Amino acid sequence: MVSQFTDAYSRRFYYLRLSITDVCNFRCTYCLPDGYKPQGVSNKSFLTLDEIRRITRAFAAAGTEKVRLTGGEPSLRRDFTDIIAAVRENNAIRQIAVTTNGYRMARDVKQWRDAGLTSINVSVDSLDARQFHAITGQDKFHQVMAGIDAAFDAGFEKVKVNSVLMRDLNSRSLSTFLEWIRRRPIQLRFIELMETGDGGALFRQQHISGEVIRDQLIMQGWQRQLRERSDGPAQVFRHPDYQGEIGLIMPYEKDFCASCNRLRVSAIGNLHLCLFGDGGVPLRDLLASDDQQAALQARIARSLGEKKQTHFLNQGNTGITQNLSFIGG
C-alpha cells in the first residue's frame, strides 16, 4: 500500500484534476478569444485510454478520492464515456467529476452518468442569451440550459455552474443568479478572474474581488459551510430560502493555498504541482505498462517535495498559465 501523497507542508492530496484534451470549441473572451490553436500538439498526442487508466490507478492507490476530468472541452474526446468508465474501475475513487461547457450535455449526459460520472460543473458566465453569445463566441445558451435540465433528468441531484466574475459583465447580476437558483439545486460558483500571461489587459479591466459578492451574501443571511477534505477550493454558502448554493473561488485571498488538496496532470502527461507554477514533471514515460506503477508513484511523491507553499499571483507571477483554458473549472 502506497502512503498518501503529501508535500513538505503536510498538505495531503485527495483530488486529481486530469486534463484529457487541450481542444475547445468555444472562444471565451477571458480564455481563448481567438479560438483554440494547436501548439505543436495534435489530438493523437493526448493521453490514451490506457494511459488514463494507469495514471488514475496510481493516484487512487495513493489516497486520491476524487478525479475531475477537464480540458479544453473534455466531451470533445470521442472516447469520453470510456474514459469515465476507466476511472470508475478504481473503487477508492468516490467522486468522478467533469468540467464542461455543456454543449453536448443534452445529448450525452445520461450515458456519462451510466458510465460512472458523479458530478458535473458547467461553465455559464451569463444568464442572458445574447451576452452568453458575446462571451463564448457560440450561440449555445439554450442548448446549455437544456443540458443542465437533462442532467437533473438523468439523476444528478446537484449541478455546479461556474461563472467567471467580471466587472462589466456579470458582477452586478447577483440578484438574477440568485433567483435562478432559488428553486434549483444548483451550486453557482463565482470564480475570480485570474491574470494570465496573455490576459493582463483584460485582468486589469475586468477583475473584481469575490469579497464584493461575499459581503452581499452575508448581509442577506447566507451562511458559510464547512469544507470536506476532497472538496475543491470554493467557499460554499447556503440560505434556508434557496435550494441552490453559492460558491466563491478567490485565489487572491490570503491563505488560499493553505488548504490545497489537488494536483494536476496535463493532457500530454505532465504533472503540475500548481496551476500557476513553472514547468511540469513528465510522467508519460512511466505510463507505458502496468508494471511501472510503483516507479510512477515514486516520481510523483518525490516531486511533491518541490511544491511551493503558495502561488505568487499577488506578485503578478502567472507561471505556465498563458490562458485560462488550463484551469478547467
C-alpha positions as CSV (number, residue, x, y, z in Angstrom):
1,M,0.0,0.0,0.0
2,V,1.4,3.4,-1.1
3,S,1.3,6.1,1.5
4,Q,-0.9,9.2,0.9
5,F,0.6,11.8,-1.4
6,T,1.8,14.6,0.9
7,D,4.0,17.6,0.4
8,A,6.6,19.3,2.6
9,Y,3.9,21.4,4.2
10,S,1.9,18.4,5.3
11,R,-0.8,19.0,2.8
12,R,-2.5,15.8,1.7
13,F,-3.7,15.4,-1.9
14,Y,-7.0,13.7,-2.3
15,Y,-8.0,15.3,-5.6
16,L,-6.6,14.9,-9.1
17,R,-7.6,17.3,-11.9
18,L,-6.8,15.4,-15.1
19,S,-6.9,17.2,-18.5
20,I,-7.7,14.8,-21.3
21,T,-7.6,17.3,-24.2
22,D,-6.5,20.9,-24.9
23,V,-9.1,21.4,-27.6
24,C,-12.1,23.6,-27.0
25,N,-14.9,24.6,-29.4
26,F,-15.8,27.8,-27.5
27,R,-13.9,31.2,-27.8
28,C,-14.5,32.7,-24.4
29,T,-13.2,36.3,-24.1
30,Y,-11.2,35.6,-21.0
31,C,-9.8,32.2,-22.1
32,L,-9.4,31.6,-25.8
33,P,-10.7,34.7,-27.5
34,D,-9.1,33.7,-30.8
35,G,-10.3,30.1,-30.5
36,Y,-8.2,27.0,-29.9
37,K,-4.9,26.9,-31.8
38,P,-2.8,23.7,-31.6
39,Q,0.8,24.5,-30.3
40,G,2.7,21.6,-31.6
41,V,0.2,19.1,-30.1
42,S,-2.3,17.0,-32.1
43,N,-5.3,15.0,-30.9
44,K,-3.1,11.9,-31.2
45,S,-0.7,13.4,-28.7
46,F,-3.2,13.4,-25.8
47,L,-3.2,10.7,-23.1
48,T,-4.6,7.4,-24.4
49,L,-7.4,5.5,-22.6
50,D,-4.8,3.0,-21.2
51,E,-2.6,5.8,-20.0
52,I,-5.5,7.5,-18.3
53,R,-6.4,4.2,-16.7
54,R,-2.8,3.8,-15.4
55,I,-2.4,7.4,-14.1
56,T,-5.8,7.3,-12.2
57,R,-5.0,3.8,-10.8
58,A,-1.7,5.1,-9.4
59,F,-3.3,8.1,-7.8
60,A,-6.1,6.0,-6.4
61,A,-3.6,3.7,-4.7
62,A,-2.0,6.8,-3.1
63,G,-5.1,8.1,-1.5
64,T,-6.9,10.1,-4.2
65,E,-10.6,10.1,-3.7
66,K,-11.7,12.5,-6.4
67,V,-10.9,12.8,-10.1
68,R,-12.0,15.8,-12.2
69,L,-11.8,15.4,-16.0
70,T,-11.0,18.7,-17.6
71,G,-9.8,20.1,-20.9
72,G,-10.1,22.1,-23.1
73,E,-13.5,20.7,-23.5
74,P,-13.4,17.0,-22.4
75,S,-16.6,15.9,-24.1
76,L,-14.8,16.5,-27.5
77,R,-13.0,13.2,-26.9
78,R,-14.8,10.5,-28.8
79,D,-13.9,8.1,-26.1
80,F,-15.1,10.3,-23.2
81,T,-17.6,7.9,-21.9
82,D,-15.0,5.1,-22.0
83,I,-12.6,7.4,-20.0
84,I,-15.3,7.8,-17.3
85,A,-15.7,4.1,-17.1
86,A,-12.0,3.5,-16.9
87,V,-11.7,5.9,-13.9
88,R,-14.7,4.2,-12.4
89,E,-12.8,0.9,-12.2
90,N,-11.0,2.3,-9.1
91,N,-13.1,1.6,-6.0
92,A,-11.0,4.1,-4.0
93,I,-12.2,7.0,-6.2
94,R,-15.5,8.0,-4.8
95,Q,-16.1,11.1,-7.0
96,I,-15.7,11.4,-10.7
97,A,-16.4,14.9,-12.0
98,V,-16.2,16.8,-15.3
99,T,-15.9,20.5,-16.1
100,T,-17.7,21.1,-19.4
101,N,-19.0,24.0,-21.5
102,G,-22.2,21.9,-21.6
103,Y,-22.9,21.9,-25.3
104,R,-23.1,18.1,-25.5
105,M,-24.8,17.5,-22.2
106,A,-28.4,17.3,-23.5
107,R,-27.4,14.5,-25.8
108,D,-24.9,12.6,-23.7
109,V,-25.2,13.3,-20.0
110,K,-27.3,10.2,-19.3
111,Q,-24.6,7.9,-20.8
112,W,-22.0,9.8,-18.8
113,R,-23.9,9.1,-15.6
114,D,-24.4,5.4,-16.6
115,A,-20.6,5.1,-17.1
116,G,-20.0,6.4,-13.5
117,L,-19.8,10.2,-13.5
118,T,-20.9,11.5,-10.2
119,S,-20.6,15.3,-10.5
120,I,-20.9,18.0,-13.3
121,N,-19.6,21.5,-13.5
122,V,-20.9,23.6,-16.4
123,S,-19.5,27.0,-17.4
124,V,-22.2,29.7,-17.7
125,D,-21.0,33.3,-17.3
126,S,-24.3,35.0,-18.1
127,L,-28.0,34.2,-17.9
128,D,-28.6,36.5,-20.8
129,A,-28.5,34.6,-24.1
130,R,-27.1,37.5,-26.1
131,Q,-24.4,38.2,-23.5
132,F,-23.6,34.5,-23.3
133,H,-23.1,34.5,-27.1
134,A,-20.8,37.6,-26.9
135,I,-18.7,36.0,-24.1
136,T,-18.3,32.5,-25.6
137,G,-18.5,33.2,-29.3
138,Q,-21.2,30.5,-29.6
139,D,-25.0,30.9,-29.8
140,K,-25.5,27.9,-27.5
141,F,-27.2,29.3,-24.4
142,H,-30.5,27.5,-24.7
143,Q,-28.6,24.3,-25.6
144,V,-26.5,24.5,-22.5
145,M,-29.6,25.3,-20.3
146,A,-31.3,22.2,-21.8
147,G,-28.2,20.2,-20.9
148,I,-28.5,21.3,-17.3
149,D,-32.1,20.1,-17.3
150,A,-31.1,16.8,-18.9
151,A,-28.5,16.3,-16.1
152,F,-31.3,16.5,-13.5
153,D,-33.5,14.2,-15.6
154,A,-30.6,11.7,-15.7
155,G,-30.5,11.6,-11.9
156,F,-27.9,14.1,-10.8
157,E,-29.1,15.7,-7.6
158,K,-27.0,18.8,-8.0
159,V,-25.2,20.6,-10.8
160,K,-22.4,23.0,-10.3
161,V,-22.3,26.1,-12.5
162,N,-19.0,28.0,-12.9
163,S,-19.2,31.8,-13.7
164,V,-16.0,33.8,-14.1
165,L,-16.6,37.1,-12.2
166,M,-16.1,40.1,-14.4
167,R,-16.7,43.7,-13.5
168,D,-18.6,44.8,-16.6
169,L,-20.4,41.5,-17.5
170,N,-21.9,39.8,-14.5
171,S,-20.7,41.3,-11.2
172,R,-24.0,43.3,-11.0
173,S,-26.2,40.3,-11.8
174,L,-26.2,38.6,-8.4
175,S,-30.0,39.1,-7.9
176,T,-30.6,37.4,-11.3
177,F,-28.4,34.5,-10.5
178,L,-29.9,34.1,-7.0
179,E,-33.4,34.0,-8.4
180,W,-32.3,31.3,-10.9
181,I,-31.1,29.0,-8.1
182,R,-33.9,29.7,-5.7
183,R,-35.8,26.5,-6.7
184,R,-33.0,24.7,-8.4
185,P,-30.3,22.6,-6.7
186,I,-27.5,24.3,-8.4
187,Q,-24.3,25.3,-6.8
188,L,-23.4,28.6,-8.5
189,R,-19.7,29.2,-8.3
190,F,-18.2,32.6,-8.9
191,I,-14.6,32.4,-9.8
192,E,-12.4,35.5,-9.6
193,L,-10.8,36.4,-12.9
194,M,-7.1,35.4,-12.8
195,E,-4.3,37.2,-14.6
196,T,-2.6,35.0,-17.2
197,G,0.3,35.5,-19.5
198,D,-2.0,36.6,-22.4
199,G,-4.6,38.3,-20.4
200,G,-3.0,41.1,-18.4
201,A,-5.1,43.9,-20.0
202,L,-8.4,42.0,-19.6
203,F,-7.5,41.3,-15.9
204,R,-6.8,45.0,-15.2
205,Q,-10.1,46.0,-16.8
206,Q,-12.4,43.3,-15.5
207,H,-11.0,41.8,-12.2
208,I,-13.3,42.2,-9.2
209,S,-12.7,40.6,-5.8
210,G,-15.1,37.9,-4.7
211,E,-15.3,39.7,-1.4
212,V,-17.9,42.0,-3.0
213,I,-20.2,39.0,-3.6
214,R,-19.4,37.5,-0.2
215,D,-20.3,40.7,1.6
216,Q,-23.6,40.9,-0.2
217,L,-24.4,37.2,0.6
218,I,-23.6,37.6,4.3
219,M,-25.8,40.7,4.5
220,Q,-28.7,38.7,3.0
221,G,-28.3,35.9,5.6
222,W,-26.2,33.3,3.6
223,Q,-24.0,31.1,5.8
224,R,-20.7,29.6,5.0
225,Q,-20.4,25.8,5.1
226,L,-17.7,23.5,6.4
227,R,-15.3,22.1,3.7
228,E,-14.8,18.4,3.2
229,R,-11.2,17.1,2.6
230,S,-11.7,16.3,-1.1
231,D,-13.7,19.4,-1.9
232,G,-12.4,22.0,-4.3
233,P,-11.3,25.5,-3.3
234,A,-14.7,27.1,-3.2
235,Q,-16.1,28.8,-0.1
236,V,-19.7,27.5,-0.1
237,F,-22.7,29.4,1.3
238,R,-26.3,28.3,1.9
239,H,-29.5,30.0,2.7
240,P,-32.7,28.4,4.0
241,D,-34.9,30.1,1.4
242,Y,-32.9,28.7,-1.5
243,Q,-32.5,25.2,-2.9
244,G,-29.2,26.2,-4.6
245,E,-25.9,27.2,-3.1
246,I,-23.3,29.9,-3.8
247,G,-19.6,29.0,-4.1
248,L,-16.8,31.6,-4.2
249,I,-13.3,30.8,-5.6
250,M,-11.0,33.5,-4.5
251,P,-7.3,32.7,-5.4
252,Y,-6.2,36.2,-4.4
253,E,-7.3,35.9,-0.8
254,K,-4.7,35.4,1.8
255,D,-4.1,31.7,2.8
256,F,-5.9,30.4,-0.3
257,C,-3.2,27.8,-0.8
258,A,-3.1,26.6,2.8
259,S,-5.9,24.1,2.1
260,C,-4.6,22.9,-1.3
261,N,-5.5,19.3,-1.8
262,R,-5.3,18.9,-5.6
263,L,-2.7,18.1,-8.2
264,R,-3.0,18.4,-12.0
265,V,-1.9,16.2,-14.9
266,S,-2.0,17.8,-18.3
267,A,-3.4,16.2,-21.5
268,I,0.1,15.2,-22.5
269,G,1.0,13.6,-19.2
270,N,2.9,16.3,-17.2
271,L,2.3,16.7,-13.5
272,H,1.7,20.2,-12.4
273,L,2.1,20.9,-8.7
274,C,0.3,24.2,-9.0
275,L,-1.8,25.8,-11.8
276,F,0.5,28.9,-11.6
277,G,3.8,27.0,-11.1
278,D,6.5,26.8,-13.7
279,G,7.0,23.8,-15.9
280,G,5.8,20.3,-15.3
281,V,7.1,16.9,-14.3
282,P,7.0,14.4,-17.2
283,L,5.1,11.2,-16.3
284,R,4.3,9.7,-19.7
285,D,7.4,7.5,-19.9
286,L,6.0,5.7,-16.8
287,L,2.6,5.1,-18.3
288,A,3.6,2.6,-20.9
289,S,2.8,-0.5,-18.9
290,D,1.0,-1.6,-15.8
291,D,4.2,-2.8,-14.1
292,Q,5.5,0.8,-13.9
293,Q,3.1,1.9,-11.3
294,A,5.5,1.9,-8.3
295,A,8.0,4.0,-10.3
296,L,5.2,6.4,-11.3
297,Q,4.1,6.8,-7.7
298,A,7.7,7.3,-6.6
299,R,8.3,10.1,-9.1
300,I,5.1,11.9,-8.1
301,A,5.9,11.6,-4.4
302,R,9.5,12.9,-5.0
303,S,8.1,15.8,-7.0
304,L,5.8,16.9,-4.2
305,G,8.9,17.9,-2.2
306,E,9.3,20.7,-4.7
307,K,5.7,22.1,-4.3
308,K,5.8,25.6,-3.1
309,Q,3.8,26.8,-0.1
310,T,1.8,29.3,-2.2
311,H,1.3,30.6,-5.7
312,F,2.6,34.1,-6.4
313,L,-0.4,35.7,-8.1
314,N,-0.3,38.8,-6.0
315,Q,3.2,39.5,-7.4
316,G,1.8,39.1,-10.9
317,N,3.5,35.7,-11.5
318,T,1.3,33.7,-13.7
319,G,3.8,30.9,-14.3
320,I,2.9,28.5,-17.1
321,T,-0.7,29.7,-17.5
322,Q,-0.9,31.7,-20.7
323,N,-4.7,31.5,-20.8
324,L,-7.5,30.1,-18.6
325,S,-8.1,27.0,-20.8
326,F,-5.8,25.1,-18.5
327,I,-7.8,25.8,-15.4
328,G,-10.7,23.5,-16.4
329,G,-13.1,24.7,-13.7
